[in-house]
Amino acid sequence: MQKVTLIAGLAGVLFLAGCAGGRTEPGGSFFDPLCMPDGSVVYYEYPNKAGQFDEHTASKANCPWNKPRA
């Protein structure tokens, strides 16, 4: 029984460590994501070669639910 608990604990730690994975979310969240100009949802943004995020491309203003009705 002790081995099962140890293995389950190690598996849990590895799973949580894998979730950290270097993904960044500079301006949005799961329930309030950023959107691209075409309206597609962006959950994660990755830096460009210079290490910068282009926050002007993906923003909350591009999301269809944030635009006023016509």
C-alpha positions in Angstrom: 0.0 0.0 0.0 2.9 2.3 0.7 4.3 1.9 -2.8 1.0 2.8 -4.3 0.8 6.0 -2.3 4.3 6.9 -3.2 3.8 6.2 -6.9 0.5 8.2 -6.9 2.2 11.1 -5.2 5.1 11.2 -7.6 2.7 10.9 -10.6 0.8 13.9 -9.2 4.0 16.0 -8.8 5.1 15.2 -12.3 1.6 16.1 -13.7 1.7 19.4 -11.9 5.2 20.1 -13.1 4.2 19.4 -16.7 1.4 21.9 -16.4 3.9 24.7 -15.8 5.6 24.1 -19.2 6.6 27.7 -19.9 3.2 28.8 -21.4 2.4 32.4 -20.7 -0.8 34.3 -20.6 0.0 38.0 -20.5 -3.5 39.5 -20.9 -6.3 37.0 -20.7 -7.7 34.1 -18.8 -9.7 31.0 -19.5 -13.0 32.7 -18.9 -12.0 36.0 -20.4 -9.5 35.3 -23.2 -7.9 37.5 -25.8 -9.0 37.3 -29.4 -7.3 37.8 -32.8 -8.6 40.4 -35.3 -10.6 37.7 -37.0 -12.4 36.9 -33.7 -10.7 33.6 -33.0 -9.9 32.9 -29.3 -6.3 33.0 -28.1 -5.6 31.3 -24.8 -1.8 31.4 -24.9 0.6 33.8 -26.5 4.2 32.9 -27.2 7.0 35.5 -27.5 8.5 36.3 -30.9 12.2 35.9 -31.6 13.0 39.1 -29.8 11.2 37.9 -26.7 8.4 40.4 -27.0 4.6 39.8 -27.0 2.6 41.6 -29.6 -0.4 42.6 -27.5 -1.8 44.8 -30.2 -2.6 41.8 -32.3 -4.5 39.8 -29.7 -6.8 41.8 -27.4 -10.1 41.6 -25.6 -11.5 44.3 -27.9 -11.3 41.8 -30.9 -13.7 39.3 -29.2 -17.2 39.2 -30.7 -18.8 39.3 -27.2 -17.0 42.6 -26.5 -18.2 44.4 -29.6 -21.3 46.6 -29.6 -24.4 45.2 -31.4 -25.0 46.7 -34.8 
